């Protein structure tokens, strides 16, 4: 059962026990086993990487039983820590139309005030939430975590993506990350199912356009893992309803960055015989997509809609092999997909790439590191793959136009 050791004092005792076993038993065992290259999950990996992947996998397993050992910032408050640039994002219920409105009504969710965090390039003197400068580009980032964990907070582990952007991308002076609401399911009180996170993402885009003053075409939407799913969904909504006469949406983004996107939440691509979902279980740190964190995340995210909504919904699973799925990307902006050749989600990402390529042509850029694990851009130790991906994103952004109006 997920989060079986969530309550204190069992939670602390479980962490202490697991850490002791990790240090005294698992680490020595992994070290010995991985000394020969022939016994590593990938012969091309270094000894350090082989051990670190095992460590991350084990810590992920522990988190699935306990949750984080300390409370992280969430959508209810803004952290007051020194140097943290937090702002409130106002609700946008007036911008919810079409299927999104129907899904929100079915789930009994609405847009509410949520936090967002700015991260600035070192050496800049831009004030928090300062008005956009003419021609300034900005990245709107959504973190990963299966829709059930992590935070937009700049000191959260997932913030390594935003930090990489402001350091390595020449045209970006600041990144804005939305603290979207996380979904929960039993043994916790069920809350924030789909499309809660899409409502929060839409509010974040609206904030950048109508509060800070960015031209929509100068906003690059980005997301890693589940955040990639959310970045795709927001882009789909903004482009699908861009010509709506019912409501004036904030506009459409100038580009889309998808880092190891969790892009089929249904059962089809994980069930491919001999596919990446089983073939790469020993080379990735995320586990079986039919149980553990993945199953809990799908349960919490689907909520009252049930698992059926995960199979053929173009907003949720555009890489699904379900025959009922109808999806295209004809209105999408230039897009870059970053993938790892050792990740469990590899098959679904390749399917997404092929489908997007049919509609976008040379407006789609695909970058793959053959030895990359899932969401490797979030790991400072995953070099040189991490820096290679960031440099490729930087090159890709040089080709994007700038709207100076």
N, C-alpha and C positions, 0 to 999 in steps of 0.2 A: 504494500500500500504506500502511496506517495505521502511523504511527510509523517511517517510513522513515529519519528523521534523529535517532533516539533516542540514539545512542551518541556519546560524546565522542571526539575534539574536534569532530566534524562537527556535533553539536548546537549548540555555542556559535557556530561559524562560520555556521550556517544562521540562527540568531537575529540575529546581527550584520548579516548581509546583508539579511535581511527588514526589520529595523528601519531600516536605512539607506534602503532602497527606499521604505519607508513614509513616512519623514520628507521625503526629497528628491524623490520622484516622486508617490506616491499622494496624500498630503495636499494638495499644490498642485493636483493634477488634480481631486480631489473638491471642493475649495474653488471652483474655477472652474466646474465643471459644475453645482454646486448653488446658485450665486448666484441664478439665475432660479428662482422658485418652480415654474415650469412643468416644470423638468427634475428636480425632487426626486422621490424615490420616492413621497412623499406631499406634495401641495402645501400641506397644512396644517402640515407639519413646519417647524420653524425650521431655519436653516442649520446651527446647532450640532448639532441632533439628526441631521440628514441625514448629517453627517460622522461623528459618534460611532457611529452604527449601522454605517457602513462600517468604522470602526476595529475595533469589537468583532467584526464578521464576519471580518475579516482575522486578528486575533489568535486567534480560534477555529480558523481554518484552520491557523495555525502550530502551535498546541497539538496538533492532530490528527496532525501529523507528528513532533513532538518530545516531547510531554509538557511538564510545567511546567519552566521553566529552573532552578528550585530545588526541593528536596524539601519537600513539605508534610507536616504531621502525618498519621498514618494510624491504623488500628485496632490497631497493635501497641504503641504507647506513648502516654503522656500528656505533653503539652507542659508544661515547667516554667517557661514564660515568666512574667514578672511580671504579676500581676493576672488570670491565667488560672485559672478555677475548674474543674479537671478531677477526675473521679471514675471509679472502675471500676464497671462493671455486670457482675454475675455471670451465668453461663449459666442457661438455663431449659429444659433438655432434657425435664424432667418435664411441661412445658406443651404439648408438641408432639403433636398428635393428628390423626386424620382424613387428608384429602388432604395436608395440610402434612407430616405424617410420611412419607407415601409419596414425596412430591417430594424431601424431604430425603434419604431413603434412596437414591433413584435418582441423586441428584447427589453422594452421599457427603459431605454436609455436616452439621454439627451446631452447636449453640449453644456459643459460647466467651465468655471474659471479654473485654469491649471497653470503650473509654473513652466517656465522655459529658461534655459541657461545659455549665455553668450560665452564664447571662448575666442580670445583675440590673439593674433600673431604677436609674438614677442617683439617688443620695441615700438609697437604702435601706441598712439596716445588717444585712440578713439574712446569716447565716453560710452558707458553702458547704454545700449539702445539708442545711440546717436542716429540722427536721420541719415539715410543712405546718401552717399555722394554720387554725382552724375557718373553713370557707367559702372558703378561698383557692383561686383558679383558677390553673392553670398551662398553658402551651402546650408540647406535645411536638413539636419541629420536626425535619423531615428535609430535608436539603439536596438540590438538584438536581445535574445533571452527567452525565446519561445512564447512571448507575450505574457510571461508569468514572473520574470525577474529582471534585475538590473535597473539602471536609472540613467537619466540624462545628466545627472549631477557630474560636474567636471572632474571630481576625484573618484568616480566610479570606474571599475576596471574597463567597462565598455567605452569610456571616453577616449581611449587610445586612438580610436578612429578619428575623432574630431581633432585631437592633438596632432595626428599625422597630417591632416588636411592643412591646418594653419602653418605647419612647419614646412611642408614639402610642395604645396601648390602655390605658385607664384601669384596668381590673380586673386587669391583669397586672403582677406585681412581678418575675417571673423567668420565663425560658424555658429549657427543657432540650433540648439537641441531641445526638442519638446519632451516634457515629462508626461508622456501619455499614461493613462490609467492602465494598470496591470489587471489581467483577468485572474479570477480565483474560482475554485471548485471545491467540493468536499475533499478533505475534512474541514476546510474553511468555509465561510459563508459565501455562496456563489455571488459573483459581482463582475461587472464590466465585461460582458461578452461582446462579440462582434455585433454592431460596428462601432463600439465605444472608441476604440483606438483611431479609427478613421475620422470620427468627429473631432478628436483632439488634434490629429494631424492637419485637418482642414483649418482648424482654428489657428494653428501655428503658421500656415501659409498666409492666411488672411492677415495675421498680425504683421508679418513682414511687409506685406503690400500696403495695407491701409493704416497702419500705425507707424511703422518705421519708414515707409516710403520707397521700398524697393520696387523697381519695374519687374513685373512677373517674369519676363524673359531673362532677367539677370539672376533669377533664383534657380539654383541647381538642387534638386531633391535627391537625397541620399539615404540609404539604409543598409544595415548589415544584418544577415540572418532573418529573424522575424521582422526586424526593421526594414529589410529589403522588401518583404511582403507588404509592409505598410506603405513604403515609398511608392511601390508599384500601384497599390490601391488608390492612393491619393492622386497620383498622376492620371490614372484611369478616370476617376471621377471628374477631375478638372477638365480633362480633354473631352470626355463624353458629353458633358453638359456645357461646354464653352459657348455654345450659341443659344442657350436656353432663353426663352422669353418670360419664363416664370420668375427667374431671379438672376441678378447680375453677379456672377462669381468673380473672384479676385483676378482671374486670368489663368494662363497656362505657363508652366515652367519652361526654362530654356534648356534644361537637360536633366538626365536621370542617371544616378549611379547606383548600381545594385552589387553589393558585396556578398558573395555566397548566399543569395536569397533563398529563404525557405518558401518555395514557390508552388509546392503541391502539398497541401495539408491533408489531402485525402489519402486513399489507400492504393491508388493505381501505380504510381512510379516506385514506391517502396516494394511493391509486389513483383517487379520485373524479375523473371528468373535469372539468377546469376548476376543481377544488377549491382550497382554501387552500394545500395542499402545493405547488402549482405557481404559483398566482395571487399568493402573497405571498412568493415567493423573493427579490424585490428590496426588500421592506419589512421583512424579518426578518434576524437575524444567524445563526440556525441554518440549516443547509443542507438539501439534498436528503435526504429520509428513507430513500432507498434506497442511499446510499453514505456515505463519510466517517465522521464520529463516530457518526451514528445507526446505521449498519450495524455498525460495530465494537461499539457498545454492545449492540445486539441479539444479536450473535454471542457476546460475553462473558457476557451475562446469561442467555441460553438454554442455553449450555454443552452438556452431554451430552444434554439434553432435545431439542435441535434446534429449528429455527424453528417447527415445528408447534405447540409449546406456546404460542407467542405469538398465535396466530390466534383461538382460541375459549376461552381460559381466563379466567373471570370475575375472577380475582385480578389478572391481568396486562393484559387488554385488554377492559375492560367497555364500551368504546365501539366495539368491532369490529363490522363489518357481516357477518362470517362467519355463514352460516346455522346453523352448529352451536353458536353461543353461546347459552347459557341464563343469564340474569342478572336479578336484581331487587335493590331497595334498601329493601325493606319494613322491615327491622330497623335501618336506619341512623339515626344521631342527626341533629339539625339540622345542615345543611351550607351553607357558602357557597363558591361557585365564582367565582374571579376570572380573567378572560380579557382578552386583547388583541385588538383588531379587526384588527391587522396581522400577526398571528403565523401561522406555518405550521401549527400544531396546531389552529387555530381550528375546523375542521370537526369534529374528534373531540371537542373540548370542548363544542361545541353539542349533539352527539349525546348525550354524557354528561348534559348539563343536561336534555335532553328526557326521557331515560330515568329520571333521578332524580326529576324533577318528577311523573311518573306515580305514583310510590310515596310521595314525601314531601310533595307538595302545597305548602302554605305554609311547611313546615319547610325548604324549599330557597330560598336567596337566591342570585341570580346578578348579578354586577357586571361590566360590560364597559366598557373604555375604547377607543373606536373607533381611536385612533392608537397604542395600546399594542403594543409588540413582545413577543416571548416572554419571560415571567418578568420583566416590567418592574419589579416590586417590588424586585428585587435591585439596581437601578441608581439611585444617588443623583441622577444627572443627568436621569432620566426623569420630569420634573415638568411639570405638576401631577398626572399620572396616578398616580404612585407614592403621593403623599400622599393623593390622593382614595381610592385603594383601601384604604389603612390606616385612613382615617377611616370608610369603609364597614364594614370589619371590626370596628372599635370599636363602631359603632352596632349591628351584628348581635349582638355579644357582650353588649350591654346587655339583650338580650331572652332570653338564656339563663338558665335557672334555676341556683341555687346549692344544693348539698347541704351542709348545715352539720353533718352527722353525722361 
